Amino acid sequence: MSLAPPTPPDSGSSGPCTPPKADIEQLMDAIPFLSLTPYPHQTQNPTPSIHAGAPPTPPSGGDSEFDLAPSAQQRPTLNRATTPWLGSQGSCVPPSNLPSPRKHPKYSEFKADLESYFLAKWPFSSPKAQKKFLEADFNLWTCYAFPFGDDVRVKLACELLTLDFLVDDHIDTLSLPEATILINRLEAIMLGDLPEPTSPIESMHHTLWKELLSLDPVLGAAVVTSHTSLLRAQVSSTRGTHTTLSSYLDFREVDGGMKATCALHYFVSNTPMSSCDLEILAPLERLASNHICVLNDIVSYDKEARAAEAGHTGAVIVNCVGIAAREMGLGVSGSKNMLWTAVRGYERVFHEKREALLKDRNLGDGARKVVLEIEDRMSGNERWTFGTRRYVV
């Protein structure tokens, strides 16, 4: 794949984490919904929160902060855990207004089973690569994102998203022609057009898709459709070429797996969605998608830039931090600060739109349930992102 040069680090970037008002106003022009109105917990007595560095209080009846809690209203406000490796970047993170994440009660069981399976089957290049895989804990992301749902479906989702992460990393080691051949074969497996796998990666995909589609052919087919789009996006000629935040976020809805995650959400919750429901939910899903994408980009940028500098074969920087740095002329650290403002703005608008959507009489019962579950992906992703060592430089 073509190698995109990283945005150079800004010199003398030791200034305050809060961007000047003029910078925030520029960001508001780029992302129109942002508001400078403080969050309620910044102007009055806050909701009890899980403070950074302090041991969290478990929900009633659970054995950890991550057990399934009844509702967002009964859950404390999310706050990031202490993550020393983030260094000064961590100090620039404004507080979140999302509820503390929940975790699927079978997480430990899924983790043990699937880590053993992947260590036995996936062709890791070295013991160091195996160690990095274990430290990333992809199963935890899935169990945060989908704390609800049937155990069998959630475990399949854990397996699928782990494969997605590992394939994404593997593609970074391949040339574009090599990656395209791999993607074409994986797509053929999903569509049932490649009955004889010829590698461990193909065999693992073949086993998973056969089981997933046997369990639920209808909702499983929607997962297949979204995943074929995800795979194609990973070898797209436009990958890493976007110059505006809006065009980049459009692309990342597919390339970043957000549409695939939505389809997987409906599969996990066993919720068939009508075309009307999908249309009504689209703006809310887009806000959740942008929240996850921008937050992950901020935290992962330094690692991506380092990989590009090192000249890794397929290392193309696909990240909004560099785009914002070029558009705004603020350098990397200034762009991260502004994008954190955007992340918290997405939360505010998400809550406003969700409340309005719940009053919509055209919304079906299944879609109404999904509306209340989407926030789990947002809060769970943030907690996982700050806890995983996947983005350690």
N, C-alpha and C positions, 0 to 999 in steps of 0.2 A: 504494500500500500504506500501511497505517497506520504512523505514525511512533512508535516506542517511545522515550521519553526515556532518555538514557544514565545509568548510575549515576554520581553525582557523584564526582570524585576526592576521596580522603581528604586531610584537612589534616595537614600535618606528617608525611608518610609517609617520612621519611628514616631510619627506624630500621633495625635489622639485618635482613638478608634472611631469616635463619632464624626461623620463627615460634615463639612460646613453646610449651612442652610442652602447656599447656592447650588451645591452639588446635589442635595436632595431634590431641589426643584428641577434640576436637569433630569434626574431619574423619574420624577413624576411626569415629565413630558414624554419620556420613553415608555413608561408604564402608567397610563392615565388614572387607574383606579386608586393609586396610593394616596393616603391621607396623612397629614401630620397630627391628627387627633390622637392623643395618648390612649393606650389601652386602659380599661377601667382599673386594673390592678396597679397602674402606675399613678393614679390620682386619688385612690381611696383605699380602704383596708383590703388587702388582696385575699384571694382564695387561698387556703392553706396549700403550700406548694412543697415539692420535693426540691430542696435547696442543693445547689452544686456542692459536692463534697460531703454532704451529710447523709447518714443512712436513712433511706426512705421508710415510711411507715406502711406496713402491709395492709391491703384492704381486709376488711373483716372476713374471717373464715378462710383466708389464704395463707400461704407460707412464704410469700415474697411479694415485692411491689408489682410483679409482672403477672400475677394471677388474674383470671377473668373477674372483672368487677361489673356490677349490674348496669351502670349507665355513666355517661360522661359527667352528668350533674353530680354524681356521688364520688367522682374521682378527683384527686388533687391536680393542680396545674403542672404541666410538664416543665421541668428545668433540666438542663444538661448535666450529666455527671462530670466529675473531674476527669479531665483527659490531658495529662501533662504533655504528651507528645505533640499536641496542637500548638503549644507555645503561645506566642503573642496572638495568633489567630483566634484562639479560644476566648481571649479577653474582649474581643470585638463583637461577640455574639449577644444581641439584644434578647431579653426574656421572651419566651413563647407564651401564648394564651391558649395553647392546646391542652387538653386533659392528659394526665399521665397515661402512658401506653398500657394496654392489657396484653397478656400473653396466653396463647393456647395452653390449656392445662396438660397436654401430652407432649409439650416441647422436649423435655428431657428424654423421653422415650424415642421420639422421632430422631433427635440429635444422635443418640447412641447407635440406632439402627442404620441411619443413613451415612454417618461418618464411616462406619465399618464397611458399608457397601462401596462408597466412593474410594476409600483407600485401597480396597481390593480390586476394583474394576477400572478406575480412571488412570490413564497413562501419565502420571505425574513424572516430571523430568528428573526429580531429585528428592531426597529427604527434606531439603529446605523448602521445596515447593509444597510438599505435603504439610509441613508445619505452617506455612502461610495459609493454606486452605483451612486448616483447623482453627487458626486464629481469626479468620474472617467470620466464621459462624453464620453461613448463609441461611441455615435453618431458623436461626433466631429472627432474621428479617421477616421470613414468611409467617412465623408464629406470632410476631407482633402485628403484621399486616392483616392476618386473618385469625383473630383470637376466637372467632365463632366457627361454626360449621362442623360437619361430619368428620370424624377422625380420619377415615380412609381418604377422603377428598383433600383434607389439609396436608396429610403426609405426601400424597401425590404432588400437591402444589410445592411442597418443600423440595421434593426431588426434581421437579421441572425447573424451578427457579435456580437451584444449585447448578443444574446443567447449563442454564442460560449464562450464569456468571462465569463458569469454567470455559464455555465455548468462547465467550467474549474475550477472556484472557488468552485463550489459545490462538485466536485469530490475530492478536497483536504480535505473535511470533511468526506469522506466515506472510508471504508475498500476496499481492492482490489476486493473481491467478490461482495460487494454492487455496486461498481463503474462499474464492468463488466456487471451486470444485467441491470443497467441504460443504458449503452452504447448500449447493444444489443437491447434494446427496442427502443431507439432513431434511431438506424440504421434501424430497421424494419419499423418505421414510414416513414423514408425517401424513403424506397423502396416500400412503399405501402402495406406492409405485416402486419400492425397492425392497423386495422380500428377503434378500440375502445380504445382511450387513457384512462388511469386510474388515472392520476395525472395532476396537473396544468402544470408541466414542459412538459409532453408528449402532453398535449392539445395545448400548445403554439407552439410546433414544428409541430404538425399535421396541424394546421391552416396555418402556414407559408409555409410549403412545398407544400401544396395543391395550394396555391395562386401562388407561384413561378413557379411551373411546369405547371400550367394552362396558365400563361402568356407566357412562352417560353419553350416548352417541350424539344427542342434540346439543347440549351445552359444551360437550367436548369438541364438536365440530367448530364452534365459535372460537374456542381456544386455539385450534389448529389454524384457522384463518388469520387470527391476529399474530400468531407466531411465525407464519410464513412471511408476513410483512416485516416483522422484526428481523428475521434472518436476512432478507433482501437488503434492508436498510444498512446492515453492517458491512456490506460490500458495495454500497452505493457510491457512484462517482462524485456525488455532491457532499459526501461525508467530510466534515472539517472545512467546508468552503463557505459557510454562511457568515455574512457580514453584519447582520442586524439581529437584535434580540428576538424580534417577533418571528422572523423566518427560522431562526435557530430553534425556538420553542415549538414551532409547527413540526419541524423535522424530528425533534426529540420525543414527541408524542409517540412516534413509531419506533425510532432507533433506540430510545431509552426504555422501551418496553412498557410504556404507560397504557397503551391500548390493550396490549397483551395482559397486563396486570388486571385491567378492568374485566376482561373476559374471564380471567381466572377467578376473580372475585365472585362473579355470578355462578361459576361452576362450583366453587367451594361452598357457597351459601345455598346451592341448589335452587337458584331463583331464575326461572325463565323470564326474559325481558322482552316486552313487545317493542315494536319499532317506535311507537309513541313514547314509551317510557325512556328508551334510549335517547330520543331527541330531547326530552325534557331534562334528563340527567346530564347531557353533554356539557353544559357550561360549568356545572359543579365538578364533574370529573376533570375538566380542563384545569380548574383552579388547583385541585389536588395534584394533578400531574405536574403543573408548573412549580408548585411548592416543593415537591420531592426532587424534581430535576435541578432547580436552582440551588437548593440546599446541598445536594450531593456534589454539584459542580464546585461550589465554594470550597468544600472540605477536600475534594480530590484533586484540585487544580495543581497544587505543588507537586504531587506525585506524577501526574500526567506530563507536566512540563519537564520534570527530571527525566522521564522515560524518553521524551522526544529529544532532549539534549544528548542523551546517551546513544541515540541512533538505533533504537530498537526497530526491527524490521517493519512491523505494521503499526507503529505508534503514531497515530494521527491525533492531535489534540481536538477533541470534540467537547467543548466546554464554554460556557457563557462568560466566564471571568475574563478571558482574553478578548472576547468580542466587546464586552462593556469597557474594558481598558482602552481599546482602540477607538470606540465610539465617543467616550466621554473624555479621553485624554487624562485620566486620573492615575494611571499606573495600576498595578495589580492590587495592592493593599487598599487603595481608595475604592476600586471597583468592588472588592469583596465587601467592604463596609456598606456600600450602596445596595448591593444585592441582598445583604442581610435585611435591610429595610424593606426590600421587595418581598422577601420570604414572609416577614411578619405582616406585610400588607395583604398578601394572599390569604393568610389566616383570617384576617378581619373580614375581608370580602366573602370568603367561604362561609363564615358563620352567618353573615347577612343573607346571602343567597339561599343557604340551607333553610333558614327559618321561613323565608318566603316560599320556598319550594314545598315545604311540609304543609302549607296552607292550600296548595294547588289540588283541587278536587279531581283533576284528570290523572293524578298520579296513582298508579295501581298499588295494591298492598305490598307486593314483593319489592317494587321499586322504592316504596316508602321505607321498608326495612333496610334496603341498601343505602339509602341516603344517610341513615343513622350510623352506618358502618364505615363509610368512606373515611371518616376522620381517623379511624384506627390506622389506616395506611400512612397518614401524615405524621401522627405522633410516634408511631412505631418506627417509621423510617428515621426520624430525627434521633430517637434514642439509640437505634442500632448504629447509625452513622457516627455518632460520637463515642460509641463503645467498641466498634470493630477496629482491628488493626490493619484492615485492608488498605487504608489510605495513608499509612505511615510512610514517610519519605525515607 
